[in-house]
Amino acid sequence: MISSMLVSILLVIVLSGLVGCQSVQDRPSSVVVISTETGYQLLRHGKPYTILGVGGTEHLPELAQAGGNTIRTWDAEGIEPLLDEAHELGLAVVVGIWLEHQRHGHDPTDPVVRTQQLERVERFVLQFRDHPALLAWGVGNEVELGGDLDVALGQIREASEVIKSLDPNHPTMAVIAEIGKDKAKRIQDECPDIDIVGVNAYGGMGSVAARLAHQGYTGPFVITEFGPVGFWETGRSPWGAPYEQTSSGKAAFMADNYQKTVVNNLGKQCLGSFAFLWGAKQETTATWFGLFLESGESTESVDVLTEFWSGKQPANRAPSVTALEIDRDAGTLSPASTLSVFVVASDPDGDTLHTEWRVVPESTVQSEGGDFEEQIDAVQAEIVVLSPTSASITLPAQAGAYRVFAVVRDGQGHAGTANLPILVVEP
């Protein structure tokens, strides 16, 4: 008969063997930022890791297939299923922990609010610090926007101190809205538990590295949001409507900025980037930031990212849409008149194109920082399709600001978009 001591020894050996056989990828991740001769490098499980990322929680299989490797969230509430899904697909996650904004009416200096926020930070760190998909902690998102920078830096400093005290195995990243005059440098100087500065940059993304250096920031950075020219940065119509780039204009703009700021600075200060948004949302328009349509089709920007990430073009690519044209002055249109519209579009694979036309009231919402906006329904308008890329539209009888939208689909799961602000005025 085997003694109880021998059984215990054998059990320990078996269990130790099981642990030893566990895949590295299935263990709690260990991630560090190291200094190198040329700059900085992210190491995950001891191996160099470059963030090929997106902001968003949808279309994760498509992300993995495209060669992306990381997503970031804006908060950690209820994300355990997302972490599990990401891990199954081989994706890492920067887990964002939301810090309340002063512009939303919160007072982070109030002792009760401060205590509740730090308790929430602690709860999330304890909950997710051992998840194998965890890459880093996102400490707030644009918490300084519309508020007092000193107060925001205090929030970032206290939250990162709590995170580091509970989890020394993952970097902390403060996410800010652009870099301002001295925001990145002040984080470096005043927030010692922050390892990385994350910068949300759109129109100015191409010059972020140079501007950080000019500011005196010497640490590592990640572009935590990038995409088209923002609605706050672009030109406007005489009646104040912002002009949105076409889907092909966005793709070219993103490609140029990615090359300048990410590719040219990898191995130096840049650790990678997150394109925004890997999904769809209403923000000024229904198509401004989404890399996908609400109906699920991917755009040309996804093709651009796929080539950067994987080194290969997708087997089938999105239509190219470079302009939307009308036959009259966009600012002097009569109610109930007929408008001829034409979209300049082609398909790189020779797929047959079909265009959906819509007329949508101009958004009157003045949100900032990605705050939620309600979807805007199209008005009922008589539309006569003349060809795959042209139509005749009877305008609304009610005067006001509108947009004409063109969505060009290839029937292969891809689409291109363009829109043009118009003004219907009484005679």
N, C-alpha and C positions, 0 to 999 in steps of 0.2 A: 504494500500500500504506500502511495506517495504521501509524504508528510505535508502538513498544511504549510510549512515554511517553504518547501520546494514548489508547491502550487503557487504561492505568492510570488516567488522569484520568476517562475515561468510566465506568469501573467504580466509582470512588469516588463519582461523581455518582449513578449508579444505586442503589448501596447506601445512600447518604445519603437518597435519595428514599424507599426502602423503609422506612427507619427513621422518616422523617418521617410516612409514611402509617400507621404502627403505631398502633392505637387506644390512647388514654390508659389505658383500663382494662386493656390487656394489658401495659403496662410495669410495672416494679417500682413499687410504690405509694410515695407520699410522704405521710406522715401527721404532723401536728403538733397540739399543744394550744396555743391562743393565749389570752391574756387579752383580755377585752372590757370595755366600760364597766359591764356588769352582772355579769360573772363569767368564764366560760370557754366555749370552743367548740372542738370537734374539727374539723380540716380534713383532708379526704382529696382528693388531686389538686387542692388549692387551693379546694375547695368545702366548705361546712358539711356535717357528717355527724353524725347522731344515731344512737346504737346502739339498734336495735330487735332485740334479740338473744335467744338461747336457749343454754342449756348442753346439749350433746348432739351426736351425730354421725349420727343417723338422720333419716329423713323430711325430707330437705333440699328436695326438690321441693315438698312441702307447705308448708314454711317460706317459700320464695320466693313461692308462690302466695298465702299469707296476708298478705304484706306485710312479713315480717321481712327483715332485711338482714345479720345477723351471727350467727356461732356462736363459742363459745369451747371450747377443749379443755383438759384438765387436764395433758396431757403432749404432747410432740412426737415421740415414737418412732413411726415408721412412718406419719406422717400425710400424706405427699406425695399419695397418691391422693385423700384427703379434701380437701386444698387445691385440687387440680385440679377436683374435682367442684364444690366451692363456687364457684370462679371461673367455671366454665361456667354456673352458675345465677345469677351476679351477686351472690353472697354474699361478705362479708369474714369473716376469721377472726382472733380473738385467740388466738394460739398460746401455750398454756400450757407452761411448762418446770417440770417437777416438781422440787421440792427435798425431800430426804429428811426425814422427821419423826423427832424424838427418841422419840415415843411408839411408834414401830415398831422401836425398838432401835438406831437409828443415832446415832452421835456425830459431829455436824458439826464439832466442834472437833478431831477426830483429823486430823492432817496428810494422811494417805492419803485418807480419806473426803472431806476438803475439796478436795483436788486433783482427785480423780475427778469430783466434782460440778461444779467449775468447768470442767473439760475437757469435760464433757457439755454444759454451757451453751454453751460456745464452739462445739462441733460443731453444735448445732441452729441457732444464729444464722447461722453461715456457710452452712448448708444451705438455710435458708429466707428469709434477709433480702431476697432479690430476687424472691420469689414475689409475683405481682400481687394475690393474695388476702389477703396479710398486712395486718392493720390495726394490731396492737399485740402486745406480748409480755406474757403473764401470768407474773409472777415468783412461782412457788410457788403453793400453794393451802392455806390454813389451816396453814401450816408451824409456826405458834406453838401450835397446839392440843395441849394435853396436854404441853407442853414448856416450856423456859425462854425467856421472851420476849426476853431479851438475846441469847441464842444465835440465835434465829430472825431477829431483826433483823440480826444479823451476816451470816446467810446471804443475806437479801434484799439487803443493802447490797453484798456482794461480787458476787452474781450480776448485779445491775443495773449495776454498774460495768463488768463484762465485756461485757454486752449493749451498753451505750452506746458503749464503745470500738470495737466492731465494726459497729454499726448506728446511726448518728445520725438515721436517717430514719423511725423508728417509735417511738412512746411505750412506756414501760415501766409496768406496772401491778402493784402488789403486791396479792395477793388474801388477805384475812384473814377469820376467822370472827367476825362482828359487830365492834364497835369497842372493846369493853371500856372500861376507865376512861381509857386514854390511848394506845391502840395507834395510831390514825390520826395523832395529833399527834406521836408519837415517830417514826413513819415520815417525816413531813414534816421533822422536825428532824434525824434521824439517817441518812436514806437519800437523799442529794442527787440520785442518779441515777434515782429513782422519780418519774414524772410524774403518776401517777394512783393513788389508793387505791381498790381494788375491795373492796366489802363484801358478804359473804354474809349475808343477813338474812331471817328468816322471820317469826316472830311480832312482832318489833319493827321490821319494815321501814318502817311508816308514820311512824316518828319518827326515822329515821336522820339526815335533814338537820338537824333541830333538835339532836340529840345530838352530831353532829359539830361544830356551831357552839359548843355548850356546852363541848366538849372543847378548843376552840381551833384546830381544823383549818380552814384557810382555802383549801385547794387544791381541785382538781376531784375528783369521785368518780363511780364507776359502781357500780350494784347488780349484783354479779356472780353472785348466786344469789338468787332469791326464789320464793315459792310459798305453800303452805298453812302453817298453824301446825305447827311441828315437833313430833315425838313427845316431845321433851325439854321442851316448853313447855306442852303441853296438859294438861287434866284427866285423871284416872285413875280407874278403877273401884276399889272397895274392895279388890280383890285385886291391884291394881297395873298393870292393862292400860291403856295410853293410848287415849284416845278420838280417832278420826280423823274429820275433817270429811267430810261427803258431797261428791260432786263439785260440786254446786251451791253448797254452803257454801264450798268452796275457790275457785270462780270469783268469787263475790262478795267474798271476802276479798282475793284478788289484785287485783281491779279497784279496790277502795278504796285499797289500799296503793300501787298503781301511780299512781293519780291524786295521792295526797298527796305521794309522794316523787319520782316521776319527772316527771310532767306539770307539777306545780307548781314544779319546780326546774330545768327545762330552760332553758338560757340563763343560769343562775346558776352553781351548782356541779356540777349533775348533767349527765353526758354521755350517759346512757342506761342500759340495764339488760339483764340476761339472765335469762329465766325458767328454772326448773329443775323437771323434767327433760324435754327434748324427746325423749321415748322412754319406756321402762318399766324399772323395776328393783325388786328386793326390798330394802326397807329398813324394817324393823319389819313392814310388810305389803307385798303385791305392788302396792298401788295408792296408797301414801301420797304419793309425789312425782311419779309419772309423769303427763305430760300426755296420754299415749297408753296404751292397754292393751297387754299382751304380744301379744295377737292382732291389734293394729294399729289399733283404733278410736280416734278422737280424742274428747276430753272437752270439757265446757262451757268449761273454762279456755282451750282453744285458740280457741274462739269469741270470748271476751273479748279475748284478745290480738290476734286478727285485726281486731277493730273498732278497737282502739287504734292498731294499725299502719297500717291501710288506710283507716280512716274508714267502713268498710262492714261490715255483718253478713254472715256466710257465706250462700250461697244455701240451704243446708240446715244446720240447727243440731242440736246434741247434745240428748238428753233431759235434762230437769230432774229431779234426784233430791234430795229435801230431807230425807228421814227413813227410817229402818228401824225397824219396831216389832215387838215380840213380845208374846205374850199372857200372860206370866208374869214374875216377878222374874228378871232375868238372872243373879243370883248364887246362886240356890237351885234349880238344875235337876237333876232326877234322871236317872241313867244310863238310856239306852234309852227314855226317855219321848218323847212326841210334842209338838213345839213348832209353834205356828202363827206364821207370819212374814208381814209385809206391808211393802212398800216404797211410799213416797209418791213417785210419779213421773208425769210428763206429758211430752208432746212439743210443742214450739212450732210444728211444721209439721204436726201431726196424723198423724205416721207411726205405724204399728202397732208396739207395744212388746212385747218378749219379755224375760223375766228369767231369768238363770241363777243358781241358788243353790248355795252351797258352804259346807261347814263345815271350817275349817282350824285346826290346833293353834296356840295362841298362840306367837309367837316368843320364844325364850329367849336370843337373841343380844343382847349388850350392846355393840354396836359404836358408834363415834362417827366423825364426820367423813366419812361416806359410805363407810366401809370395806365391802368385798365381803361379801355375805350370800348363803347358799344359798337358792334358792327352796323354799318349804314346800308340800308336796303336801297336797291336801284329803283328809280321811278319807272312807272309804266310808260313806255315809249314805243311808237310804231317803228320797227326796224326792218328794212328790206335788204337782204343780203344780195349784193351784186356780183361778187366773186369771192374766192377764198380769203381775200385780203381787203375787200372794200364793201361799203354798205351805204344806204341812205337812211337817215334817222330823222324822225319828226320830233322836234324839241318840245319840252314841257310848255304848257300854256302859262305857267306861273313864272314870273320873272325871278331871277336869283342866280347864285353861283353854283355851278355843277362841274362834274368831270365826265369826259367820255373815256371809257375804258375799253381796251382791246386785249383779249386773252387768246393767244394763238397756240393751238394744240396740234401735236403731231400724231396723235393716236397711239403713241408708244410709251405713254406715261410721262411725257415732258411737255413744257409749255414756255412761251415767252409772253411778256406783258409790256404794255405802254398805256399811258393815260395823258390827257391834256385838259387843263382847266379851261372852262368856258364861262361866259357871262351872258345870261339872257336878260335883256333890258326892254322895258316898255318903249314903244316908238315915241 
